[in-house]
């Protein structure tokens, strides 16, 4: 196990250590590791849900995770474009701005 704190521990581990533990062990340990879907598929579903629900705080982390799980830049843009017709233009516009920041950070 790494000595580097997880994103959850960094974000809120001091104030809510139990939530950080659940995030690390249940969500990303159990749920994300279930055999029924690949990590790539789980990322597509998660990103689509976050964009549709306008969960802007979680988008940067999950856009990066999606890229790490094999989803390409163009696929993320296409996913967001597609969702504009289902979740609305404002959600897509905001998601694209957040995605662009992630792409810029990664020089994509």
C-alpha positions in Angstrom: 0.0 0.0 0.0 1.2 3.5 -0.9 2.2 6.0 1.8 0.6 8.7 -0.3 -2.8 9.8 1.0 -5.7 9.1 -1.4 -7.6 11.9 -2.9 -10.4 11.4 -0.4 -8.0 11.5 2.5 -6.4 14.7 1.1 -9.8 16.3 0.5 -11.7 15.5 3.8 -9.8 12.9 5.7 -9.1 15.2 8.7 -12.7 16.3 9.1 -14.4 13.0 8.0 -12.0 10.1 8.3 -14.8 7.5 8.2 -16.1 9.0 4.9 -12.6 8.9 3.5 -12.3 5.3 4.5 -15.6 4.4 2.9 -14.6 6.2 -0.2 -11.2 4.4 -0.4 -12.4 0.9 0.7 -16.0 0.6 -0.3 -16.5 2.9 -3.3 -13.1 2.5 -5.0 -12.2 -0.8 -3.3 -15.4 -2.8 -3.6 -17.8 -1.1 -6.0 -15.2 0.0 -8.6 -13.6 -3.4 -8.5 -16.7 -5.5 -9.1 -16.3 -7.8 -12.2 -19.5 -6.9 -14.0 -18.1 -3.8 -15.7 -14.7 -2.7 -16.7 -13.1 0.4 -15.1 -13.4 2.1 -18.5 -17.2 1.4 -18.6 -17.6 2.5 -15.0 -15.8 5.8 -15.8 -18.1 6.4 -18.8 -21.2 5.8 -16.6 -19.8 8.0 -13.8 -18.8 10.9 -16.0 -22.2 10.8 -17.7 -23.9 10.9 -14.4 -21.8 13.7 -13.0 -22.3 15.8 -16.1 -26.1 15.2 -16.2 -26.4 15.9 -12.5 -24.2 19.0 -12.7 -21.8 17.7 -10.1 -19.0 20.1 -11.0 -16.9 19.5 -7.9 -16.4 15.8 -8.8 -15.9 16.3 -12.5 -12.2 17.1 -12.6 -11.3 14.0 -10.5 -13.5 11.7 -12.6 -12.4 13.2 -16.0 -8.8 12.4 -15.0 -9.8 8.9 -13.8 -11.6 8.4 -17.1 -8.5 9.3 -19.1 -6.5 7.0 -16.8 -9.0 4.2 -17.6 -8.5 4.5 -21.3 -11.2 7.0 -22.4 -9.7 9.4 -24.9 -10.0 13.1 -25.0 -12.3 13.0 -28.1 -14.5 10.4 -26.4 -15.0 12.6 -23.4 -15.8 15.6 -25.6 -18.3 13.4 -27.6 -19.9 12.1 -24.4 -20.4 15.7 -23.1 -21.7 16.8 -26.5 -24.2 14.0 -26.6 -25.4 14.8 -23.1 -26.2 18.4 -24.1 -29.4 17.0 -25.7 -30.3 15.0 -22.6 -29.0 17.0 -19.6 -29.1 20.5 -21.1 -26.8 23.0 -22.7 -25.7 24.6 -19.4 -24.5 21.3 -18.0 -22.6 20.5 -21.2 -21.0 23.9 -21.4 -19.8 23.8 -17.9 -18.5 20.2 -18.3 -16.6 21.3 -21.4 -14.9 24.1 -19.6 -13.9 21.7 -16.8 -12.7 19.1 -19.3 -10.6 21.7 -21.1 -8.8 22.5 -17.8 -8.1 18.8 -17.3 -6.9 18.5 -20.8 -4.6 21.5 -20.4 -3.2 20.1 -17.2 -2.3 16.9 -19.1 -1.2 18.7 -22.3 -3.9 16.9 -24.3 
